[in-house]
Amino acid sequence: MAFTRTIFLSAGMPRSGSTWLYNVARLLIESDTSLSKRFTFGWVGDFKKLPTQGSCLIKLHEFDAEIAESADVILYSYRDIRDATASPVRKFNKAATLDMVDQFVREHGQWAAKANYVMRYEDMLVEKETIVQQVATTLGIAEIDPAVITASVEALAYESKGKKRKTYHKQNLYHRNHITDGRHGSWQGVLSDEFVEAIEQRHAEWLHEHGYQLAHEMIS
């Protein structure tokens, strides 16, 4: 069956503010008279279950060439790969591996090449309203109040009203205790010095290209 819907993707490096970006897009679309008609949203696993007409917003992490090609608009977020690696260690007690870091870098290149809008996590920490306006412009939505959208997104949590699964909220997709330590540089004290050195030896060029200092370049 051919898809006649407008497809918006909110993609992101894991733990890069991608759920925040997803909810900005969701609330912006819901505020638009045209796009909000027959609007559905969810995880990438829900994609084929959603109606084939209207607008849909899908959140995902891993690069999917088929879905990316079908999308009308792609939003993408990323952060310092060391922080992206440390965050699931804190949140899920997940072992950090170089394969994980390699995947972040590889899929960053794939998503960034396709994206209509790219959000740097560290910019989001200090320029939320500016980013909301930029996302609205990317989505073709005018006459929005960035402060109102920002405040609405900031108020969201797993505990928000609405249907929930055991691990996440079905509407806003936040987990319990979703944010563990949102600071830039929060990898320090979580990842071992040896592991950080291994990341930097392998991906120093990527870190520098995206404005991140190596550990020995940081002023303590």
Backbone torsions as a table, in degrees:
resi	resn	phi	psi	omega
1	MET	NA	131.6	-179.7
2	ALA	-74.6	140.9	177.9
3	PHE	-86.3	127.5	177.8
4	THR	-113.7	12.6	-179.1
5	ARG	-89.2	163.6	172.0
6	THR	-91.8	122.6	-173.0
7	ILE	-108.8	121.9	175.1
8	PHE	-110.6	130.9	176.3
9	LEU	-111.2	133.8	170.8
10	SER	-112.9	93.6	-176.8
11	ALA	-99.3	161.0	178.1
12	GLY	-173.5	146.8	167.4
13	MET	-56.7	136.4	-179.4
14	PRO	-54.3	138.9	176.8
15	ARG	63.1	37.1	-176.9
16	SER	-116.6	21.9	-175.0
17	GLY	82.0	16.1	-176.1
18	SER	-67.6	-31.3	177.9
19	THR	-72.7	-36.4	173.6
20	TRP	-59.9	-48.1	-179.6
21	LEU	-62.4	-42.3	177.3
22	TYR	-57.2	-45.3	-178.4
23	ASN	-71.7	-31.9	171.9
24	VAL	-59.5	-49.4	179.7
25	ALA	-62.1	-42.4	-178.5
26	ARG	-61.5	-47.5	-178.5
27	LEU	-69.4	-34.4	176.5
28	LEU	-64.9	-46.0	179.6
29	ILE	-63.3	-41.2	178.9
30	GLU	-64.1	-24.4	-179.7
31	SER	-83.3	-10.8	-176.4
32	ASP	-96.3	125.1	-175.0
33	THR	-58.1	-41.5	-176.9
34	SER	-76.7	-51.7	-175.2
35	LEU	-69.2	-26.4	-176.2
36	SER	-76.2	-10.6	177.2
37	LYS	-68.8	125.7	179.3
38	ARG	54.4	43.2	-178.4
39	PHE	-89.5	129.7	176.9
40	THR	-129.6	162.5	-175.5
41	PHE	-157.9	161.8	177.7
42	GLY	163.5	-172.5	176.1
43	TRP	-70.7	164.2	178.7
44	VAL	-59.6	-30.8	178.3
45	GLY	-65.0	-18.0	178.8
46	ASP	-90.0	-7.4	-168.2
47	PHE	-53.5	-51.0	-175.6
48	LYS	-74.8	-11.2	179.2
49	LYS	-89.8	-14.9	-175.4
50	LEU	-78.7	156.2	178.9
51	PRO	-55.5	149.6	-177.2
52	THR	-92.4	10.1	174.5
53	GLN	-133.1	160.3	-177.2
54	GLY	92.4	-154.0	179.7
55	SER	-115.9	144.5	174.8
56	CYS	-139.2	146.3	177.9
57	LEU	-120.0	125.0	-176.6
58	ILE	-120.4	133.2	176.0
59	LYS	-102.3	135.7	179.2
60	LEU	-157.7	163.7	177.8
61	HIS	-115.2	-59.0	-175.8
62	GLU	-68.1	140.3	-178.5
63	PHE	-68.3	132.4	178.2
64	ASP	-128.7	106.0	-174.3
65	ALA	-60.9	-40.0	-178.0
66	GLU	-65.3	-46.5	179.2
67	ILE	-67.6	-39.9	179.1
68	ALA	-60.1	-40.6	179.9
69	GLU	-68.1	-28.7	-178.0
70	SER	-84.0	-11.4	-174.0
71	ALA	-76.1	145.4	173.8
72	ASP	-87.3	-36.5	178.6
73	VAL	-140.2	134.1	176.8
74	ILE	-121.1	123.7	171.9
75	LEU	-104.1	142.3	-177.2
76	TYR	-142.3	141.7	178.1
77	SER	-126.1	149.8	176.9
78	TYR	-147.5	168.5	176.0
79	ARG	-150.9	178.9	174.1
80	ASP	-51.3	123.5	-175.2
81	ILE	-63.0	-23.6	176.9
82	ARG	-70.8	-40.9	176.1
83	ASP	-68.1	-39.8	178.7
84	ALA	-62.8	-30.8	178.5
85	THR	-78.4	-38.7	-177.8
86	ALA	-71.9	-32.0	-174.4
87	SER	-60.3	-48.7	178.2
88	PRO	-68.5	-20.2	173.5
89	VAL	-64.5	-45.4	178.4
90	ARG	-70.1	-45.0	-171.8
91	LYS	-75.1	-46.9	-171.6
92	PHE	-114.9	2.9	-175.6
93	ASN	55.7	39.6	-177.0
94	LYS	-92.5	130.6	-179.1
95	ALA	-64.5	135.4	178.1
96	ALA	-85.0	136.1	179.0
97	THR	-134.9	156.4	176.1
98	LEU	-67.1	-30.0	175.8
99	ASP	-60.0	-39.3	177.6
100	MET	-61.7	-45.4	-179.8
101	VAL	-64.9	-42.9	178.1
102	ASP	-58.5	-40.3	179.6
103	GLN	-65.9	-40.6	177.1
104	PHE	-56.5	-47.5	-176.7
105	VAL	-68.0	-44.3	-179.3
106	ARG	-61.9	-48.1	-177.2
107	GLU	-74.2	-25.6	172.6
108	HIS	-58.8	-46.4	179.3
109	GLY	-61.6	-39.4	-179.6
110	GLN	-67.9	-46.5	-179.3
111	TRP	-69.6	-44.4	-177.5
112	ALA	-60.8	-32.9	179.2
113	ALA	-68.7	-25.7	-177.2
114	LYS	-99.4	-21.2	-168.0
115	ALA	-69.5	142.9	171.7
116	ASN	-83.9	-24.1	178.8
117	TYR	-146.8	133.3	179.6
118	VAL	-120.4	126.0	179.7
119	MET	-108.7	125.6	173.6
120	ARG	-88.1	123.8	-174.8
121	TYR	-52.6	-43.8	-176.5
122	GLU	-65.3	-29.1	174.0
123	ASP	-70.5	-38.0	179.3
124	MET	-60.3	-33.5	-178.7
125	LEU	-61.3	-29.1	-173.4
126	VAL	-120.3	-8.8	-174.6
127	GLU	-134.3	46.1	-174.0
128	LYS	-58.7	-48.3	-176.7
129	GLU	-65.5	-36.9	176.5
130	THR	-61.9	-43.4	179.9
131	ILE	-66.1	-40.3	177.0
132	VAL	-57.4	-44.3	179.3
133	GLN	-64.7	-40.4	179.1
134	GLN	-64.7	-40.0	178.1
135	VAL	-65.7	-42.4	178.1
136	ALA	-59.0	-43.2	178.7
137	THR	-62.8	-42.4	178.8
138	THR	-62.1	-37.6	179.9
139	LEU	-80.4	-7.6	-179.1
140	GLY	77.8	28.0	-178.3
141	ILE	-106.8	124.5	-178.0
142	ALA	-107.1	172.0	173.6
143	GLU	53.6	56.9	176.3
144	ILE	-116.0	160.4	175.9
145	ASP	-108.7	102.3	-176.6
146	PRO	-57.0	-34.4	-178.9
147	ALA	-65.9	-39.8	-179.6
148	VAL	-67.4	-46.2	179.5
149	ILE	-62.8	-43.6	179.7
150	THR	-60.0	-47.2	-179.7
151	ALA	-62.2	-38.9	-179.9
152	SER	-65.2	-42.2	179.5
153	VAL	-68.5	-41.7	-179.1
154	GLU	-62.9	-25.1	-178.6
155	ALA	-81.8	-10.0	-176.0
156	LEU	-77.2	149.1	178.2
157	ALA	-164.0	172.5	174.8
158	TYR	-57.7	-32.8	-176.9
159	GLU	-78.4	-4.3	179.2
160	SER	-60.3	156.3	177.5
161	LYS	-60.4	150.6	179.1
162	GLY	125.4	173.7	-177.7
163	LYS	-72.7	142.9	-178.8
164	LYS	-132.7	150.4	164.5
165	ARG	-100.3	177.3	-175.8
166	LYS	-60.7	-34.3	-173.8
167	THR	-106.2	-18.9	-178.2
168	TYR	-153.9	159.1	177.2
169	HIS	-78.3	131.0	-172.3
170	LYS	-72.6	-18.8	-179.5
171	GLN	-97.5	-53.2	-176.5
172	ASN	-91.8	-10.4	175.0
173	LEU	67.5	13.2	175.3
174	TYR	-75.2	142.1	173.1
175	HIS	-85.1	170.6	168.4
176	ARG	-63.2	138.2	178.3
177	ASN	46.9	51.8	-170.4
178	HIS	-59.3	-44.8	-177.2
179	ILE	-96.3	122.7	-179.4
180	THR	-96.7	-47.1	176.2
181	ASP	-159.8	100.3	-171.7
182	GLY	-83.8	2.8	-177.2
183	ARG	-69.2	146.8	168.6
184	HIS	-70.7	134.2	-177.8
185	GLY	90.8	10.6	-178.2
186	SER	-71.6	-4.8	175.2
187	TRP	-68.6	-24.1	-179.2
188	GLN	-66.2	127.2	-177.6
189	GLY	91.3	-10.2	177.8
190	VAL	-106.8	-49.9	177.8
191	LEU	-90.6	142.2	179.3
192	SER	-68.5	155.0	178.2
193	ASP	-58.4	-37.8	-178.8
194	GLU	-66.2	-39.4	-179.5
195	PHE	-71.2	-40.5	176.8
196	VAL	-60.7	-42.9	178.4
197	GLU	-60.8	-39.5	178.9
198	ALA	-65.5	-41.5	176.6
199	ILE	-60.1	-47.0	-175.1
200	GLU	-69.5	-34.1	176.3
201	GLN	-64.1	-37.0	-176.8
202	ARG	-82.8	-33.7	-170.3
203	HIS	-129.8	30.1	178.7
204	ALA	-58.9	-40.6	-179.2
205	GLU	-61.9	-44.4	179.0
206	TRP	-61.9	-45.4	-179.2
207	LEU	-60.3	-46.9	-179.8
208	HIS	-65.6	-42.2	-179.7
209	GLU	-60.5	-28.8	-177.1
210	HIS	-103.4	13.5	171.5
211	GLY	84.2	22.9	-179.0
212	TYR	-109.6	130.9	178.1
213	GLN	-78.0	149.4	171.1
214	LEU	-75.1	162.0	-174.1
215	ALA	-55.6	-43.0	-176.5
216	HIS	-74.0	-12.0	179.0
217	GLU	-89.8	-12.6	-177.2
218	MET	-78.1	142.5	176.5
219	ILE	-91.1	121.1	-177.8
220	SER	-79.1	NA	NA
